[in-house]
Amino acid sequence: MIPILLVLSFVPMINASRPNTADPVVLRAVRGLDARLPCGQGKLFLDGPESYILWLKNERDFLYRFPSEESEKRRTTRDYMFGSECESSFCHDNTSLVIKKASDRDQGLYRCRVHYQASPSVDFAIELRLVEPTGLPKLYNSAGERVIKGFLGPLALGSDLTIICEVEDCEPDTEVYWRRNGVIADRSYTSQPGRLRVDIRVRNITRAELDTNYECLSQNSDVSEPLSTSVTVKMYLPPMSVEIRMDNNFDFEAGQPRVVDCVVVGCVPPPAITWTLGKKMVRPSVHKELHDGNYTVSSLTLAPSLRDHHSDLVCTAHNAHMPNTVFQDKVTLNVGYRPTCQMGRGEVVGAVVREAETVKCVVDSYPEPLQFTWTFADSKTLYTSFAKMANYPNRYSSTLTWLAREDDLGQLMCRATNVFGEQKKPCIFNITAGGPPDEPECNVRRTYPNSLRVQCIKGWDGGRPQMVHLDIVDDDGTRIKNVSDQAGHFFIPNIIDKQNITAVLYASNSRGKSKEQTIYLQSLTPISDANNIESQWMPYIEGLAGALALGIAAASITLGFKILMARREENDAINPDILPRSDGIFTREPDFIREERLLGTTNITVNQLAACQNQYSPSPLPACRVLVGHGPHSSSDSCPSSQHSYYV
């Protein structure tokens, strides 16, 4: 109370001096609404920290001082311009006097006095009068229907927009006007008895009208906010563009996932987006839709297969208000894969210094390779062309021929490259020192009566194709027989048993021959006549063993059947569902009366086991799966009478 008394003590002096006193300005305020009385014409700027403003009513009642303690606090906590304050997007002059819900007691004379620090004080007088509020504006569409939902439409592109605003008011100074997105658009109106009307008409509307806010205002005061009613224009719009964004990279590596975006611009409402690849709808593992302002983005994770090569990937945007119009973008995919090696883990190559060596690299690639790269152990790199291999759709080979050096020993790596990239795992050749082949490991047997069998396991070929040789010489060194075989298998008939002969075995290639293996045939014992007799009795022995096996199997089946029947009788003895009969036979009674059982309602399935002719066949193998003869393709005999060989 003390500060107020101090200020009021200056009132007589203010009234006495009244410097720069002006005639009162008459301003109108709407009854029941807030009123903001300005101090002077426009915004005031105080010229120093000691300057201030005083508001008085009826020359004696102190109302407000600026700046005050409250305004100083706001000045330090807000984005503050001296003498004004901004809230949201509206700025207010803090030098104004705000009257809340103006009533009859608020009418009268108001005075705003500005005390400058370096200039004389200035007085501004305002006479406040109250007026009755106007009617709330009402909005109608072109058909005369009232708009009460707050929006108009949705309207199609190119249609006409008409909004009618009417205000019921009889005050002569009432003004009705439109604001478009906060900017005054039209102040012209027509007047009828007790009614004011103003229209908004837009021909052939464009996208610019989307979500436009039209506000109709009625005002008959100077310091109170007008009454208003607003409406928002809603539209449905076709997409401005539908684009599959792939950065011009239409190449897809088979089986490798890749994210593809479909961007739809300017479609209202946000569209539903579908994807198709070829003739099938794509159901991706990751699919999301994002609507951000004017953009709708659908992201697809796509991992096509080689079957999708040259297929069309289509993105379609569906606008619910335009079901008969198609909005889509289409791209053609190129699907392939980078080269892969079609050789073993590591091929061994025997090289001789300054001798031409040739290796062949085979890869599978789609599309065809661009080049082959060869890298030696010393990092020397060579490039070669390629050729397509016959009878293989996507197989290619490249041949490298070079003069070997000592530095070439080690790994030689071959890689092919196509449009999808370089081969990940190279084809590897292990380059070692080449030369004559290693000595083969041979097994020599003399068979009855005068034959010779030889089987050899070849060793390292020395880098060139090898051949295994067999020389038979007599005791004086004369060559009796000379045979060669690439596999190392020999059969020599009609060997004279009494002759002292020797077998010499070795391997050779274009670089020389291996060490020789000498075997004295006289030291080998031929297969005896006893072995031959045994071989003649062998079919009978095998037949006897088969009959014995069948007998054991039959005895086992019989024993198992007796044990099973004994267990059933034991279970029946202790089962309470088994009831005695007059004939002394125990039988399980059914759960239903025999007379209640109807023909055709049973669910019992009968399996005619007797239809299988081989059910109790003594043969351990069904006759329908047995082929008789010396191989899988021999002719069959349903019931052979003699011993045969069987292949299942």
C-alpha positions as CSV (number, residue, x, y, z in Angstrom):
1,M,0.0,0.0,0.0
2,I,2.9,2.4,0.6
3,P,4.0,2.6,-3.1
4,I,0.5,3.4,-4.1
5,L,0.2,6.2,-1.6
6,L,3.5,7.7,-2.8
7,V,2.3,7.7,-6.4
8,L,-1.0,9.2,-5.5
9,S,0.7,12.0,-3.7
10,F,2.0,13.1,-7.1
11,V,-1.5,13.3,-8.6
12,P,-2.2,16.9,-7.7
13,M,1.0,18.0,-9.2
14,I,0.2,16.1,-12.4
15,N,-3.2,17.7,-12.6
16,A,-1.7,21.1,-11.8
17,S,1.0,21.0,-14.5
18,R,-0.6,18.9,-17.2
19,P,2.3,19.3,-19.6
20,N,1.5,18.6,-23.3
21,T,-2.1,17.9,-22.5
22,A,-4.1,16.7,-25.6
23,D,-7.8,16.4,-26.2
24,P,-9.2,13.0,-25.3
25,V,-9.4,10.4,-28.0
26,V,-12.7,8.5,-28.0
27,L,-12.2,4.7,-28.2
28,R,-14.9,2.0,-28.2
29,A,-14.7,-1.3,-26.3
30,V,-17.0,-4.3,-26.6
31,R,-18.9,-5.1,-23.4
32,G,-17.8,-8.3,-21.8
33,L,-14.5,-8.5,-23.9
34,D,-11.0,-7.5,-23.1
35,A,-9.8,-4.1,-24.1
36,R,-6.3,-2.8,-24.6
37,L,-5.8,1.0,-24.3
38,P,-2.7,2.3,-26.2
39,C,-0.5,4.9,-24.7
40,G,0.0,7.4,-27.5
41,Q,0.0,6.8,-31.2
42,G,1.9,3.6,-31.6
43,K,4.7,2.1,-29.6
44,L,6.6,4.2,-27.1
45,F,10.3,4.0,-26.4
46,L,11.6,5.2,-23.1
47,D,14.8,7.1,-23.2
48,G,16.5,5.8,-20.1
49,P,16.4,3.6,-17.0
50,E,14.8,6.5,-15.0
51,S,11.9,7.0,-17.4
52,Y,8.5,5.4,-16.7
53,I,4.8,5.5,-17.6
54,L,1.8,6.1,-15.4
55,W,-1.8,5.2,-16.1
56,L,-4.6,7.1,-14.3
57,K,-8.4,7.1,-14.4
58,N,-10.6,10.1,-13.9
59,E,-7.5,12.1,-13.1
60,R,-7.1,10.6,-9.6
61,D,-7.1,6.7,-9.6
62,F,-3.6,5.2,-10.1
63,L,-3.9,2.0,-12.2
64,Y,-0.6,0.9,-13.6
65,R,3.1,1.8,-13.8
66,F,5.6,0.6,-16.4
67,P,8.3,-0.6,-15.8
68,S,7.4,-2.3,-12.5
69,E,8.8,-5.1,-10.5
70,E,6.8,-7.7,-12.5
71,S,7.9,-6.3,-15.8
72,E,11.5,-6.3,-14.7
73,K,11.3,-10.0,-13.9
74,R,9.8,-10.8,-17.3
75,R,12.5,-8.7,-19.0
76,T,15.2,-11.0,-17.6
77,T,13.5,-14.3,-18.4
78,R,12.1,-13.7,-21.9
79,D,13.1,-12.7,-25.4
80,Y,12.2,-9.1,-24.6
81,M,12.2,-5.9,-26.6
82,F,12.2,-2.8,-24.4
83,G,8.6,-1.7,-24.0
84,S,7.0,-4.7,-25.6
85,E,6.4,-8.4,-24.9
86,C,5.9,-11.3,-27.3
87,E,3.8,-14.4,-26.6
88,S,3.8,-17.1,-29.2
89,S,3.5,-15.2,-32.5
90,F,1.8,-12.1,-31.1
91,C,3.7,-9.1,-29.7
92,H,2.0,-6.7,-27.2
93,D,3.1,-3.3,-26.1
94,N,3.7,-3.4,-22.3
95,T,3.0,0.3,-22.1
96,S,-0.7,-0.4,-23.0
97,L,-3.4,-0.7,-20.3
98,V,-5.4,-4.0,-20.4
99,I,-8.9,-4.1,-19.1
100,K,-10.3,-7.5,-18.5
101,K,-14.0,-8.1,-19.6
102,A,-15.0,-4.5,-19.9
103,S,-18.2,-3.4,-18.0
104,D,-20.0,-0.2,-17.3
105,R,-17.8,0.8,-14.4
106,D,-14.8,0.8,-16.8
107,Q,-16.2,3.7,-18.9
108,G,-14.6,7.0,-18.3
109,L,-11.5,9.1,-18.9
110,Y,-8.0,7.5,-18.9
111,R,-4.8,9.3,-19.0
112,C,-1.3,7.9,-19.9
113,R,1.6,10.0,-18.8
114,V,5.1,9.4,-20.1
115,H,8.0,10.6,-17.8
116,Y,11.1,10.8,-20.0
117,Q,14.5,11.0,-18.5
118,A,15.9,13.7,-20.7
119,S,12.7,15.2,-22.2
120,P,9.5,16.8,-20.9
121,S,6.7,14.6,-19.9
122,V,3.8,13.9,-22.3
123,D,0.1,13.2,-21.5
124,F,-2.3,11.1,-23.6
125,A,-6.0,11.2,-22.8
126,I,-8.5,8.5,-23.8
127,E,-12.2,8.5,-23.3
128,L,-13.5,4.9,-23.2
129,R,-17.0,4.0,-24.3
130,L,-18.8,0.6,-24.4
131,V,-20.7,-0.9,-27.3
132,E,-22.6,-4.1,-27.6
133,P,-20.9,-7.1,-29.3
134,T,-21.8,-8.0,-32.8
135,G,-23.2,-11.4,-33.7
136,L,-20.8,-14.3,-34.2
137,P,-20.1,-14.8,-38.0
138,K,-21.8,-17.8,-39.6
139,L,-20.2,-19.6,-42.6
140,Y,-22.0,-21.2,-45.6
141,N,-20.9,-23.1,-48.7
142,S,-22.0,-22.5,-52.3
143,A,-25.1,-24.6,-51.8
144,G,-26.2,-22.5,-48.8
145,E,-25.4,-25.2,-46.3
146,R,-23.9,-24.0,-43.0
147,V,-20.3,-25.0,-42.4
148,I,-20.0,-26.2,-38.8
149,K,-17.2,-28.8,-38.9
150,G,-14.4,-26.3,-39.2
151,F,-13.3,-27.4,-42.7
152,L,-14.7,-27.3,-46.2
153,G,-14.2,-30.1,-48.7
154,P,-12.4,-32.2,-49.7
155,L,-12.3,-30.3,-53.0
156,A,-10.8,-31.5,-56.2
157,L,-8.0,-29.8,-58.1
158,G,-9.4,-27.2,-60.5
159,S,-12.8,-26.9,-58.8
160,D,-14.4,-23.6,-57.5
161,L,-14.3,-22.4,-53.9
162,T,-17.1,-20.3,-52.4
163,I,-17.5,-19.4,-48.7
164,I,-20.2,-17.0,-47.5
165,C,-20.0,-15.2,-44.2
166,E,-23.0,-13.6,-42.6
167,V,-23.2,-11.5,-39.4
168,E,-26.5,-10.4,-37.7
169,D,-25.9,-6.9,-36.5
170,C,-27.7,-3.5,-36.6
171,E,-24.8,-1.3,-35.5
172,P,-23.9,1.2,-38.2
173,D,-20.1,1.0,-37.5
174,T,-19.8,-2.8,-37.7
175,E,-17.2,-4.0,-40.2
176,V,-17.0,-7.6,-41.6
177,Y,-13.9,-8.8,-43.5
178,W,-11.9,-11.9,-44.3
179,R,-8.4,-13.0,-43.4
180,R,-6.5,-15.7,-45.4
181,N,-3.8,-17.4,-43.3
182,G,-3.7,-14.4,-41.0
183,V,-3.5,-11.8,-43.7
184,I,-6.5,-9.5,-44.5
185,A,-8.0,-10.7,-47.9
186,D,-11.2,-8.8,-48.4
187,R,-13.0,-6.0,-46.6
188,S,-15.9,-5.5,-49.0
189,Y,-19.3,-6.6,-47.8
190,T,-23.0,-6.1,-48.6
191,S,-25.4,-4.8,-46.1
192,Q,-29.1,-5.8,-45.6
193,P,-31.4,-4.9,-42.8
194,G,-30.0,-6.4,-39.7
195,R,-27.5,-8.5,-41.6
196,L,-24.0,-8.1,-43.1
197,R,-22.5,-10.5,-45.7
198,V,-19.1,-10.9,-47.3
199,D,-18.1,-13.7,-49.7
200,I,-14.9,-15.4,-50.7
201,R,-14.8,-16.8,-54.3
202,V,-11.8,-18.6,-55.8
203,R,-12.1,-20.0,-59.4
204,N,-10.1,-23.0,-60.5
205,I,-8.4,-23.6,-57.2
206,T,-4.8,-24.9,-57.2
207,R,-2.6,-26.7,-54.7
208,A,-2.0,-23.4,-53.0
209,E,-5.5,-23.7,-51.4
210,L,-4.6,-26.9,-49.6
211,D,-5.1,-26.5,-45.8
212,T,-5.7,-22.8,-46.3
213,N,-7.3,-21.1,-43.2
214,Y,-10.1,-18.6,-44.0
215,E,-11.3,-16.5,-41.1
216,C,-14.3,-14.2,-41.1
217,L,-14.2,-11.4,-38.6
218,S,-16.8,-8.9,-37.4
219,Q,-15.7,-5.8,-35.4
220,N,-17.4,-2.7,-34.1
221,S,-14.8,-1.5,-31.5
222,D,-11.4,0.1,-31.5
223,V,-9.6,-1.6,-28.6
224,S,-11.3,-5.1,-28.4
225,E,-10.5,-8.1,-30.4
226,P,-13.1,-8.9,-33.2
227,L,-15.4,-11.9,-33.1
228,S,-14.3,-14.5,-35.7
229,T,-15.2,-17.9,-37.3
230,S,-12.7,-19.8,-39.3
231,V,-12.7,-22.7,-41.8
232,T,-9.9,-24.8,-43.3
233,V,-10.0,-25.9,-46.9
234,K,-9.4,-29.6,-47.4
235,M,-8.5,-31.1,-50.8
236,Y,-7.7,-34.4,-52.4
237,L,-4.7,-34.2,-54.8
238,P,-3.1,-36.6,-57.2
239,P,0.6,-37.2,-56.7
240,M,2.9,-34.7,-58.4
241,S,5.5,-37.5,-58.9
242,V,6.0,-41.2,-58.0
243,E,9.7,-42.2,-58.2
244,I,11.7,-45.3,-57.3
245,R,15.0,-43.9,-56.1
246,M,17.9,-46.2,-56.9
247,D,20.6,-43.6,-57.8
248,N,20.5,-45.0,-61.4
249,N,21.9,-48.3,-60.1
250,F,19.6,-51.0,-61.4
251,D,22.1,-53.9,-60.9
252,F,21.1,-56.3,-58.1
253,E,23.5,-59.1,-56.9
254,A,21.4,-62.2,-56.5
255,G,20.5,-63.0,-52.9
256,Q,22.1,-59.8,-51.5
257,P,19.5,-57.5,-49.7
258,R,19.3,-53.9,-50.8
259,V,17.0,-51.1,-49.7
260,V,14.9,-49.4,-52.3
261,D,12.8,-46.2,-51.7
262,C,9.6,-45.1,-53.4
263,V,8.9,-41.4,-52.9
264,V,5.5,-40.0,-53.6
265,V,5.3,-36.2,-53.7
266,G,2.1,-34.1,-53.2
267,C,-0.5,-36.9,-52.8
268,V,-3.4,-35.9,-50.5
269,P,-4.5,-37.9,-48.5
270,P,-1.2,-39.9,-48.0
271,P,-1.4,-42.8,-50.4
272,A,-1.2,-46.5,-49.8
273,I,1.9,-47.9,-51.6
274,T,2.3,-51.4,-53.0
275,W,5.2,-53.1,-54.7
276,T,5.2,-55.7,-57.5
277,L,8.2,-57.6,-59.0
278,G,7.2,-59.1,-62.3
279,K,3.8,-60.6,-61.9
280,K,4.0,-61.2,-58.1
281,M,3.4,-58.8,-55.2
282,V,6.5,-58.3,-53.1
283,R,6.2,-59.0,-49.4
284,P,9.4,-57.6,-48.0
285,S,10.8,-58.4,-44.6
286,V,11.1,-54.6,-43.9
287,H,8.4,-52.3,-45.1
288,K,7.6,-48.9,-43.6
289,E,5.7,-45.9,-44.7
290,L,6.6,-42.3,-43.6
291,H,4.4,-39.3,-44.3
292,D,6.3,-36.1,-43.8
293,G,4.5,-33.0,-45.0
294,N,4.2,-33.3,-48.7
295,Y,6.2,-36.6,-49.0
296,T,5.2,-40.2,-48.5
297,V,8.1,-42.7,-48.6
298,S,7.9,-46.5,-48.7
299,S,11.2,-48.4,-48.1
300,L,11.5,-51.9,-49.4
301,T,14.3,-54.4,-48.6
302,L,14.7,-56.4,-51.8
303,A,16.9,-59.5,-52.4
304,P,15.9,-60.7,-55.9
305,S,17.0,-64.1,-57.4
306,L,18.4,-64.8,-60.8
307,R,14.9,-65.6,-62.0
308,D,14.0,-61.9,-61.5
309,H,16.5,-60.7,-64.1
310,H,15.0,-58.2,-66.5
311,S,11.8,-58.2,-64.4
312,D,9.9,-54.9,-63.8
313,L,9.9,-53.5,-60.2
314,V,6.7,-51.4,-59.9
315,C,5.8,-49.0,-57.1
316,T,2.1,-48.0,-57.2
317,A,0.5,-45.1,-55.1
318,H,-3.2,-45.6,-54.4
319,N,-5.3,-42.5,-53.7
320,A,-8.6,-43.5,-52.1
321,H,-10.4,-40.6,-53.8
322,M,-9.1,-41.6,-57.3
323,P,-9.6,-45.3,-57.5
324,N,-9.7,-45.3,-61.3
325,T,-6.4,-43.5,-61.8
326,V,-3.0,-45.3,-61.6
327,F,0.0,-43.5,-60.2
328,Q,3.2,-45.6,-60.4
329,D,6.9,-45.8,-61.4
330,K,8.6,-48.7,-63.0
331,V,12.2,-49.8,-63.3
332,T,13.8,-52.9,-64.9
333,L,16.2,-54.9,-62.7
334,N,19.4,-56.4,-63.8
335,V,20.1,-59.4,-61.5
336,G,23.3,-61.3,-61.6
337,Y,26.2,-62.3,-59.4
338,R,29.9,-61.9,-59.2
339,P,32.2,-64.7,-60.4
340,T,32.8,-67.8,-58.2
341,C,35.6,-70.3,-58.6
342,Q,34.6,-73.7,-60.0
343,M,37.8,-75.5,-59.2
344,G,39.2,-77.4,-56.1
345,R,40.7,-75.9,-53.1
346,G,44.2,-75.7,-54.6
347,E,45.5,-77.3,-57.7
348,V,49.2,-78.3,-57.6
349,V,51.3,-77.2,-60.6
350,G,54.8,-78.4,-61.1
351,A,56.9,-75.7,-62.9
352,V,60.4,-75.8,-64.3
353,V,62.5,-72.6,-64.5
354,R,62.4,-71.0,-68.0
355,E,60.0,-73.6,-69.2
356,A,56.5,-72.6,-70.5
357,E,53.8,-73.5,-68.0
358,T,50.0,-73.3,-68.7
359,V,47.2,-73.2,-66.2
360,K,43.4,-72.8,-66.7
361,C,41.1,-70.9,-64.4
362,V,37.3,-71.8,-64.5
363,V,34.6,-69.6,-62.9
364,D,30.8,-69.3,-62.9
365,S,29.7,-65.7,-63.6
366,Y,26.5,-63.8,-64.6
367,P,26.9,-61.7,-66.6
368,E,30.1,-62.6,-68.3
369,P,33.4,-61.5,-66.8
370,L,35.2,-58.3,-67.9
371,Q,38.7,-59.7,-67.3
372,F,40.7,-62.2,-65.4
373,T,43.5,-61.1,-63.0
374,W,46.4,-63.4,-62.1
375,T,48.6,-62.6,-59.0
376,F,51.9,-64.5,-58.4
377,A,53.6,-65.0,-55.0
378,D,55.8,-62.0,-55.6
379,S,52.7,-59.8,-56.2
380,K,53.3,-59.6,-59.9
381,T,49.9,-59.2,-61.7
382,L,48.9,-60.3,-65.2
383,Y,45.6,-59.8,-67.0
384,T,44.0,-62.2,-69.5
385,S,40.9,-62.6,-71.6
386,F,38.4,-65.4,-71.3
387,A,36.3,-67.8,-73.3
388,K,32.8,-69.3,-72.7
389,M,32.8,-73.0,-71.9
390,A,30.5,-75.2,-74.0
391,N,27.6,-77.0,-72.3
392,Y,27.6,-74.6,-69.4
393,P,25.3,-71.6,-69.4
394,N,27.3,-69.3,-67.2
395,R,30.8,-70.8,-67.0
396,Y,33.9,-69.1,-68.4
397,S,37.6,-70.0,-68.4
398,S,40.9,-68.2,-68.9
399,T,44.3,-69.7,-69.7
400,L,47.6,-68.3,-68.6
401,T,50.9,-69.4,-70.2
402,W,54.2,-68.0,-68.9
403,L,57.9,-68.8,-68.6
404,A,58.4,-69.9,-65.0
405,R,60.9,-68.2,-62.7
406,E,62.3,-69.2,-59.4
407,D,60.2,-66.4,-57.7
408,D,57.0,-67.9,-59.0
409,L,57.0,-70.8,-56.5
410,G,54.2,-70.3,-54.1
411,Q,50.5,-69.5,-54.6
412,L,49.2,-68.2,-57.9
413,M,45.7,-66.6,-57.5
414,C,43.2,-66.1,-60.2
415,R,40.2,-63.7,-59.9
416,A,37.6,-62.7,-62.4
417,T,35.6,-59.4,-62.4
418,N,32.2,-58.5,-63.8
419,V,29.8,-55.6,-63.4
420,F,28.8,-56.9,-59.9
421,G,32.4,-56.8,-58.6
422,E,35.5,-58.9,-58.2
423,Q,35.5,-62.5,-57.3
424,K,35.6,-62.8,-53.5
425,K,37.5,-66.2,-53.1
426,P,40.2,-66.7,-55.7
427,C,41.0,-69.8,-57.6
428,I,44.4,-71.0,-56.1
429,F,47.2,-72.8,-57.9
430,N,50.1,-74.0,-55.7
431,I,53.3,-73.6,-57.8
432,T,56.0,-76.1,-56.9
433,A,59.2,-77.3,-58.5
434,G,58.3,-79.7,-61.3
435,G,60.3,-82.6,-62.9
436,P,59.9,-86.3,-63.5
437,P,57.1,-88.1,-61.7
438,D,57.5,-90.0,-58.4
439,E,57.8,-93.7,-58.3
440,P,54.4,-95.5,-58.3
441,E,53.4,-97.9,-55.6
442,C,52.5,-101.2,-57.3
443,N,51.0,-104.5,-56.2
444,V,52.0,-107.6,-58.3
445,R,50.2,-110.9,-58.1
446,R,50.6,-114.1,-60.0
447,T,47.3,-115.9,-60.6
448,Y,46.5,-119.5,-61.7
449,P,47.5,-120.9,-64.0
450,N,50.1,-118.5,-65.7
451,S,48.8,-114.9,-65.4
452,L,50.1,-111.7,-63.9
453,R,48.0,-108.9,-62.4
454,V,49.5,-105.5,-61.5
455,Q,47.7,-102.6,-59.8
456,C,49.7,-99.3,-59.2
457,I,48.9,-96.2,-57.3
458,K,50.4,-93.2,-59.1
459,G,52.5,-90.7,-57.3
460,W,53.1,-87.0,-57.9
461,D,53.1,-86.4,-61.7
462,G,55.8,-83.7,-61.6
463,G,53.6,-81.2,-63.3
464,R,53.0,-83.1,-66.5
465,P,50.6,-86.0,-67.4
466,Q,52.3,-89.3,-66.6
467,M,52.2,-92.9,-67.9
468,V,52.9,-96.1,-65.9
469,H,55.1,-98.7,-67.7
470,L,55.6,-102.4,-67.0
471,D,58.7,-104.1,-68.5
472,I,59.1,-107.9,-68.2
473,V,62.7,-109.1,-68.8
474,D,64.3,-112.5,-68.6
475,D,67.4,-113.5,-66.6
476,D,69.8,-112.2,-69.3
477,G,68.1,-108.8,-69.5
478,T,66.1,-109.3,-72.7
479,R,62.8,-107.5,-72.7
480,I,60.0,-110.0,-73.2
481,K,57.1,-107.6,-72.9
482,N,56.6,-103.9,-72.5
483,V,53.1,-102.4,-71.8
484,S,52.0,-99.0,-70.7
485,D,48.8,-97.8,-69.0
486,Q,47.7,-94.3,-67.9
487,A,45.8,-95.7,-64.9
488,G,48.5,-98.2,-63.9
489,H,46.5,-101.4,-64.1
490,F,47.9,-104.4,-66.0
491,F,46.9,-108.0,-66.8
492,I,49.5,-110.2,-68.5
493,P,48.4,-113.8,-69.4
494,N,50.6,-116.8,-70.5
495,I,53.5,-116.2,-68.3
496,I,56.0,-119.2,-68.4
497,D,56.1,-120.5,-64.9
498,K,59.5,-122.2,-65.2
499,Q,61.2,-119.1,-66.7
500,N,63.3,-116.8,-64.4
501,I,61.7,-113.4,-65.3
502,T,61.6,-110.0,-63.6
503,A,58.9,-107.2,-63.7
504,V,60.2,-103.6,-63.8
505,L,57.6,-100.8,-63.0
506,Y,58.1,-97.0,-63.4
507,A,56.3,-93.8,-64.4
508,S,57.3,-91.2,-67.0
509,N,56.2,-87.8,-68.3
510,S,57.6,-85.3,-70.8
511,R,60.2,-84.3,-68.2
512,G,61.7,-87.8,-67.6
513,K,61.0,-91.0,-65.8
514,S,60.7,-92.0,-62.1
515,K,62.8,-94.5,-60.2
516,E,62.2,-98.1,-61.1
517,Q,60.6,-100.8,-59.0
518,T,61.9,-104.3,-59.6
519,I,60.0,-107.4,-58.7
520,Y,61.3,-110.9,-59.2
521,L,58.3,-113.0,-60.3
522,Q,59.9,-116.3,-59.2
523,S,59.6,-115.1,-55.6
524,L,55.9,-114.8,-56.0
525,T,53.8,-117.8,-55.1
526,P,50.9,-118.3,-57.5
527,I,47.4,-119.0,-56.3
528,S,47.2,-122.8,-55.5
529,D,44.7,-125.4,-56.7
530,A,43.3,-125.5,-53.2
531,N,42.2,-122.0,-53.5
532,N,40.6,-122.8,-56.9
533,I,38.7,-125.7,-55.3
534,E,37.5,-123.5,-52.5
535,S,36.2,-121.0,-55.0
536,Q,34.2,-123.8,-56.7
537,W,32.5,-124.8,-53.4
538,M,31.9,-121.2,-52.4
539,P,28.4,-120.9,-54.0
540,Y,27.2,-124.0,-52.0
541,I,28.6,-122.6,-48.8
542,E,26.9,-119.3,-49.3
543,G,23.5,-121.1,-50.0
544,L,23.8,-123.1,-46.8
545,A,24.6,-120.0,-44.8
546,G,21.5,-118.2,-46.3
547,A,19.2,-121.1,-45.4
548,L,20.5,-121.1,-41.8
549,A,19.9,-117.4,-41.5
550,L,16.3,-117.8,-42.7
551,G,15.7,-120.5,-40.2
552,I,17.0,-118.4,-37.3
553,A,14.8,-115.5,-38.5
554,A,11.6,-117.7,-38.6
555,A,12.3,-119.1,-35.1
556,S,12.7,-115.5,-33.7
557,I,9.4,-114.4,-35.3
558,T,7.6,-117.4,-33.8
559,L,9.0,-116.8,-30.3
560,G,8.1,-113.1,-30.4
561,F,4.5,-113.9,-31.4
562,K,4.1,-116.4,-28.5
563,I,5.4,-113.8,-26.0
564,L,3.0,-111.2,-27.3
565,M,0.0,-113.6,-27.0
566,A,1.0,-114.5,-23.5
567,R,1.1,-110.8,-22.5
568,R,-2.3,-110.2,-24.0
569,E,-3.8,-113.1,-22.0
570,E,-2.2,-111.8,-18.8
571,N,-3.7,-108.3,-19.4
572,D,-7.1,-109.8,-20.1
573,A,-7.1,-111.7,-16.8
574,I,-6.7,-108.5,-14.8
575,N,-9.0,-106.3,-17.0
576,P,-12.4,-105.6,-15.3
577,D,-13.9,-105.0,-18.8
578,I,-13.7,-108.8,-19.5
579,L,-17.0,-110.5,-18.6
580,P,-17.6,-114.2,-18.3
581,R,-20.0,-116.0,-20.8
582,S,-22.0,-119.1,-20.4
583,D,-19.8,-121.0,-22.8
584,G,-16.8,-120.3,-20.7
585,I,-15.1,-118.0,-23.2
586,F,-14.0,-114.6,-22.0
587,T,-14.7,-111.8,-24.5
588,R,-14.6,-108.0,-24.2
589,E,-18.2,-106.5,-24.4
590,P,-18.6,-103.5,-26.7
591,D,-19.4,-100.0,-25.2
592,F,-22.7,-100.0,-27.1
593,I,-25.7,-102.3,-27.5
594,R,-25.6,-104.5,-30.6
595,E,-29.1,-103.4,-31.6
596,E,-28.1,-99.7,-31.6
597,R,-25.3,-100.1,-34.1
598,L,-26.6,-98.9,-37.5
599,L,-25.4,-100.1,-40.9
600,G,-23.1,-97.6,-42.6
601,T,-22.1,-95.7,-39.4
602,T,-19.1,-97.7,-38.4
603,N,-15.7,-96.0,-38.7
604,I,-13.7,-99.3,-38.9
605,T,-11.1,-99.5,-41.7
606,V,-10.1,-102.9,-43.0
607,N,-6.6,-103.4,-44.3
608,Q,-6.5,-106.4,-46.7
609,L,-3.1,-107.7,-45.8
610,A,-3.8,-110.9,-47.8
611,A,-3.6,-108.8,-50.9
612,C,0.2,-108.6,-50.6
613,Q,1.6,-111.8,-52.2
614,N,5.0,-111.4,-50.7
615,Q,3.9,-110.9,-47.1
616,Y,5.2,-114.2,-45.9
617,S,7.9,-114.6,-48.5
618,P,10.9,-116.5,-47.1
619,S,13.3,-114.2,-49.0
620,P,14.7,-111.4,-46.8
621,L,14.2,-109.0,-49.8
622,P,10.8,-108.4,-51.5
623,A,10.9,-109.8,-55.0
624,C,9.6,-106.4,-56.5
625,R,13.0,-104.8,-55.5
626,V,15.4,-107.5,-56.6
627,L,17.2,-107.4,-59.9
628,V,18.9,-110.6,-61.1
629,G,22.2,-110.5,-62.9
630,H,25.6,-108.9,-62.8
631,G,24.6,-105.3,-62.4
632,P,21.8,-102.8,-61.8
633,H,20.6,-102.9,-65.4
634,S,20.5,-106.7,-65.8
635,S,17.2,-108.4,-66.6
636,S,15.1,-109.7,-63.7
637,D,13.8,-113.2,-63.1
638,S,10.9,-113.6,-60.6
639,C,11.8,-117.0,-59.3
640,P,15.4,-118.0,-60.1
641,S,16.3,-121.7,-59.8
642,S,20.1,-121.3,-59.2
643,Q,22.4,-119.1,-57.3
644,H,22.7,-115.5,-58.6
645,S,24.0,-112.1,-57.6
646,Y,21.4,-109.6,-56.3
647,Y,21.6,-105.8,-56.5
648,V,19.1,-103.7,-54.5
